[in-house]
């Protein structure tokens, strides 16, 4: 009888430990995404200053500036899902990269101290977002391992926990950059 009680207590303690571990890993994923969200907010806050500074010099990139402003507005909307926010982030990143390339055609803008400060802040923000994404992917991998490996998969199945997709690089960003094309544009 004592053996049955000891085994039951051991199983209960293991179950509690696994449950708490899954909850902890799920919360780490949420926290990691929150860090990305904070960094994206910082980036979105930079956009109006960047757009206004660039507007003063660029007459021909109005469509790009309008697109960036519209995407920012959508991303800051109240009912934007995590996946939509990440998709808008990719679109904004691409649009701003295109804008930064077109800056080469405006020597006065390239020399403007406000623009240089904004460009530096933007680069720092991009680096922080990249670090937050790496942290998120690490948390997701740890969570997915717990959800998919035995015996955690049994508890995860009972709790309805499913694997989460890691953030991946967009195919467009995986292409090699041609220095020749950059300097000939």
C-alpha positions in Angstrom: 0.0 0.0 0.0 2.8 2.4 0.8 4.4 1.7 -2.6 1.2 2.6 -4.3 1.0 5.9 -2.4 4.7 6.7 -3.1 4.2 6.0 -6.8 1.0 8.1 -7.0 2.8 11.0 -5.3 5.8 10.6 -7.6 3.5 10.6 -10.7 1.7 13.6 -9.3 4.9 15.6 -8.7 6.2 14.7 -12.2 2.9 15.8 -13.7 2.9 19.1 -11.8 6.6 19.7 -12.8 5.8 19.0 -16.5 2.7 21.2 -16.4 4.6 24.1 -14.8 7.5 23.6 -17.3 5.1 23.9 -20.3 3.4 27.0 -18.8 6.8 28.5 -18.2 7.9 27.9 -21.8 4.7 29.2 -23.2 5.1 32.4 -21.1 8.7 32.7 -22.3 7.4 32.7 -25.9 4.8 35.4 -25.1 7.5 37.5 -23.4 9.8 37.1 -26.3 7.1 38.2 -28.8 6.4 41.1 -26.5 10.0 42.2 -26.8 9.6 42.1 -30.6 6.5 44.1 -30.3 8.2 46.8 -28.2 11.1 47.0 -30.7 8.6 47.3 -33.6 6.8 50.1 -31.7 10.1 51.9 -31.4 10.6 51.5 -35.1 7.1 52.7 -35.9 7.7 55.8 -33.7 10.8 56.6 -35.8 8.9 56.5 -39.1 7.1 59.9 -38.9 10.4 61.7 -38.1 12.2 59.9 -40.9 9.4 60.6 -43.4 9.3 64.3 -42.5 13.1 64.7 -42.8 13.2 62.9 -46.1 10.2 64.8 -47.5 12.1 68.0 -47.3 14.7 66.7 -49.8 12.9 64.1 -52.0 10.4 65.3 -54.5 10.1 62.0 -56.4 9.7 59.4 -53.7 6.3 60.5 -52.6 4.6 57.2 -53.3 7.2 55.4 -51.1 6.7 57.8 -48.3 3.0 57.5 -48.5 3.2 53.7 -48.5 5.5 53.7 -45.4 3.1 56.0 -43.6 0.0 53.8 -44.5 1.8 50.6 -43.4 2.7 52.3 -40.1 -0.9 53.3 -39.5 -2.1 49.7 -40.1 0.6 48.2 -37.9 -0.4 50.5 -35.0 -4.1 49.6 -35.3 -5.8 48.2 -32.3 -7.1 44.9 -33.8 -3.9 43.8 -35.5 -3.0 40.1 -34.9 0.6 39.0 -34.2 1.0 37.5 -37.6 -0.4 40.6 -39.4 1.9 42.8 -37.3 4.9 40.6 -38.4 3.8 40.8 -42.0 3.4 44.6 -41.9 6.8 44.7 -40.3 8.3 42.9 -43.3 6.6 45.3 -45.7 7.8 48.3 -43.8 11.3 47.0 -43.6 11.3 46.5 -47.4 9.9 49.9 -48.1 12.4 51.7 -45.8 15.3 49.7 -47.3 14.2 51.0 -50.7 14.0 54.5 -49.4 17.5 54.3 -47.9 18.8 53.2 -51.3 17.1 56.1 -53.0 18.8 58.5 -50.5 21.9 58.0 -52.6 20.4 60.3 -55.2 20.1 63.2 -52.7 23.6 64.4 -51.6 22.1 67.2 -49.4 20.0 64.7 -47.6 22.9 62.3 -47.0 24.7 65.2 -45.4 21.8 66.4 -43.2 22.6 65.8 -39.5 19.0 65.1 -38.5 18.8 62.4 -41.3 22.1 60.9 -40.3 20.9 60.7 -36.6 17.6 59.1 -37.7 19.4 56.7 -40.0 21.7 55.7 -37.1 18.8 55.2 -34.8 17.0 53.2 -37.4 20.0 50.9 -37.8 20.2 50.5 -34.1 16.5 49.7 -34.0 16.9 47.1 -36.7 19.7 45.4 -34.8 17.5 45.3 -31.7 14.6 43.8 -33.6 17.0 41.2 -35.1 18.2 40.3 -31.5 14.6 40.1 -30.3 13.7 37.8 -33.2 16.6 35.5 -32.3 15.4 35.4 -28.7 11.9 34.7 -29.9 13.0 31.9 -32.1 15.1 30.4 -29.3 12.1 30.5 -26.9 9.8 29.0 -29.6 12.3 26.2 -30.2 12.5 25.4 -26.5 8.7 25.5 -26.3 8.3 23.3 -29.4 10.7 20.8 -28.0 8.7 20.5 -24.8 5.5 20.2 -26.7 6.7 17.7 -29.2 9.0 15.4 -27.1 7.9 12.6 -24.8 6.5 12.8 -22.2 5.7 16.5 -22.6 3.7 15.8 -25.7 1.2 13.9 -23.6 0.6 16.9 -21.3 0.7 19.4 -24.2 -1.9 17.3 -26.0 -4.2 17.4 -23.0 -3.7 21.2 -22.6 -4.2 21.8 -26.3 -0.8 23.2 -26.8 0.5 23.2 -30.4 3.9 23.9 -31.9 4.5 27.5 -32.9 6.2 28.5 -36.1 9.6 30.3 -35.8 10.1 33.5 -37.6 11.7 33.0 -40.9 13.5 35.3 -43.3 11.4 36.4 -46.3 12.6 34.9 -49.5 13.3 38.3 -51.0 15.8 39.0 -48.2 17.7 35.7 -48.8 18.8 36.7 -52.3 22.4 37.8 -52.8 22.9 41.5 -53.0 24.6 42.7 -56.1 27.1 45.5 -55.4 27.2 46.2 -59.1 23.4 46.9 -59.2 23.6 49.0 -56.1 26.3 51.3 -57.5 24.7 51.4 -61.0 21.2 52.5 -59.8 
